[in-house]
Every structure is written in structure tokens, then in C-alpha cells.
Amino acid sequence: MSSFLLASGDPTSHVVQHTVIDLNPGGGFGMSFPLMSNHIFMEIVAAALLILVLPLAVRMRAGRDGVNPLVPRGFGNAIEAICVTLRSQIFQPNLGKYTDVFSPYLWSLFFFILACNVLGMIPLADWFSWVPGHWVGGTATGNLFTTGTLALFTLGLVVFNGVRYNGMDYVKHFFMGPPGLNVFIAVLEIAGLGFKTMALCVRLFANMLAGHMILAVLLSFIPPRIDAFGIGIAIPVILASVAFNFLEILVAFLHAFIFTTLTAVFLGQAVNIHHDHHEEHDAHHGEHAPAAAHH
């Protein structure tokens, strides 16, 4: 019943981070430095589940004879379909010849975010309420530090691989336009790269946090007294909460997909700048070709 009596408590209690082990227990500098919290623990659980479950799923094959070892079945079929679709429809168009370099990271990113999102929908805090210290439960991707770290990984990969594959040409491509103006454009481009990273971070965090907050507020409308009035309120609230839970499942998949897709787009823009320049040159050459032929 605890999950249905949220009116008696703070609706934010099940979405905020609960520190278990603090490196700054005295609260110096006005903030804590958690070495372990429920969100950190759920990240570890998500990673452990992926390490254990995905290899087992990939090994699920139709049989051992003929072509059967190449045919996935069951859960393995679903995993392979997701991976193949992401690679062919998202990674390949953006990354080109670098697709196989970044696909393992992008697959890992998608499944890690998805696992954190889905685990956050399970009321583990209520199931394990007997565990002291708020170790279990919560949505790790509803924590700004988690999404910020993932976004910083994306930023680091973009800058590092832009320089790795293009050298100083990657730096020069920020300085577009005539001398003098190109410095101003470079500042805007670099700021835009930072803002794109920040948007990655905030989008995932805000959607995961808002979904659980809305659900908590909905459930808080249920009065603690079980009478005719309480039942009259509880029935529509529970029905709306069930519908909203289905929407949250969609959002969990959608935002794992969006974060992964945008990471692939930003990486592709960084590593394929020569390809972009060639396309611009070809387009420019194509515009002048008819005129040259006419003359």
C-alpha cells in the first residue's frame, strides 16, 4: 500500500538521490559528495544486468546444425533486430566508414540508458523497503550528474575523434567565413557544441524526472481513508496512472534512442568533415558545369 499512499509523504522522495555513503558527511562547501547512493547502485545494477543478460541473449540460436547457428531466436532475436536497425538506419548514415568504430559504444550507450530508464519504473524501493539506507530503487537517469556524465562522454568523443581523424582541419572547420568574422563564428560554433552537449544532458534528465514526478502527484490525490469518496477518487486516478505508466515505457525507449541518435549525429559531424567539404565542392562544381558546357 505504500506506493498508493503518497499523499502522506513528499512526492519527490522516490525520485531524488538518497546518499548512502558520503565523502563529505559534514556538509562542507554546502554540498555532499556521495561515494554510494541509490542512483549509483542502480547504475551498477543496470551495467551488471547488461553484462550478464546480453551475452546470453546473443548466444540464443535456432540450433547447432546447418545455418541454425546464424539464426537468433527469442530474446536474442529482439536484441539483434535492435542492434541491426540502429546500425543500418542511424549509425551508418551519420558515421559512414567509421560506423564499425563507434557502433559498440553506441549500442552500449543505448542499452545502458534503456536499462536505467526501465529499472527506474519498477518500484524496487517499496519491494526492498526492509533494506536500511535507501540502497535500492530510483531512476539513475533522473539524476543530472548521471546524464551530465554521459553527455560529457559524448563531448569528449566528439572532440577527441574529430582531432584524431582530421587533425587541425577539425579545429579549422570552426573558423568559417572571412578573416575577423571567422573568430566570432568560431566562438559561436564552440559555444553551440557546448549547448548541444548540455541539451543532451537536460533532455534525458528532465523527461525521466518529470515522468516520475507526474505519476507521484497523480497518486498523491488518493486519500488515505478507504470510503466511498476515497474509492471514487482512487479509481480514475489509478486508471490514469496505469495509462501514464504505458506512456513512460514509451518514453524510456524513446529517450534512450534520442540520446544515442544525437550522439551518432554529433560524432558523424566531427569525423566526416572532409566528406562534407567534398560534397560542398562537388555541389559548387556542379553549379558551374552547365555554364562551362554552354560556353
Stockholm file with secondary structure:
# STOCKHOLM 1.0

chainA/1-295         MSSFLLASGDPTSHVVQHTVIDLNPGGGFGMSFPLMSNHIFMEIVAAALLILVLPLAVRMRAGRDGVNPLVPRGFGNAIEAICVTLRSQIFQPNLGKYTDVFSPYLWSLFFFILACNVLGMIPLADWFSWVPGHWVGGTATGNLFTTGTLALFTLGLVVFNGVRYNGMDYVKHFFMGPPGLNVFIAVLEIAGLGFKTMALCVRLFANMLAGHMILAVLLSFIPPRIDAFGIGIAIPVILASVAFNFLEILVAFLHAFIFTTLTAVFLGQAVNIHHDHHEEHDAHHGEHAPAAAHH
#=GR chainA/1-295 SS CGGGCGGGSCTTTTTSCCEEEESCTTCGGGSCCEEEEHHHHHHHHHHHHHHHHHHHHHTCBSCSSTTGGGSBCHHHHHHHHHHHHHIIIIIHHHHGGGHHHHHHHHHHHHHHHHHHHHHHHSCHHHHTTTSTTSCSCCCGGGSHHHHHHHHHHHHHHHHHHHHHHHTHHHHHTTCCSSTTHHHHHHHHHHHHHHHHHHHHHHHHHHHHHHHHHHHHHHHHTSCSSCSHHHHHHHHHHHHHHHHHHHHHHHHHHHHHHHHHHHHHHHHHHHHTHHHHHHHHHHHHHHHHHHHHHHC
#=GC SS_cons         CGGGCGGGSCTTTTTSCCEEEESCTTCGGGSCCEEEEHHHHHHHHHHHHHHHHHHHHHTCBSCSSTTGGGSBCHHHHHHHHHHHHHIIIIIHHHHGGGHHHHHHHHHHHHHHHHHHHHHHHSCHHHHTTTSTTSCSCCCGGGSHHHHHHHHHHHHHHHHHHHHHHHTHHHHHTTCCSSTTHHHHHHHHHHHHHHHHHHHHHHHHHHHHHHHHHHHHHHHHTSCSSCSHHHHHHHHHHHHHHHHHHHHHHHHHHHHHHHHHHHHHHHHHHHHTHHHHHHHHHHHHHHHHHHHHHHC
//
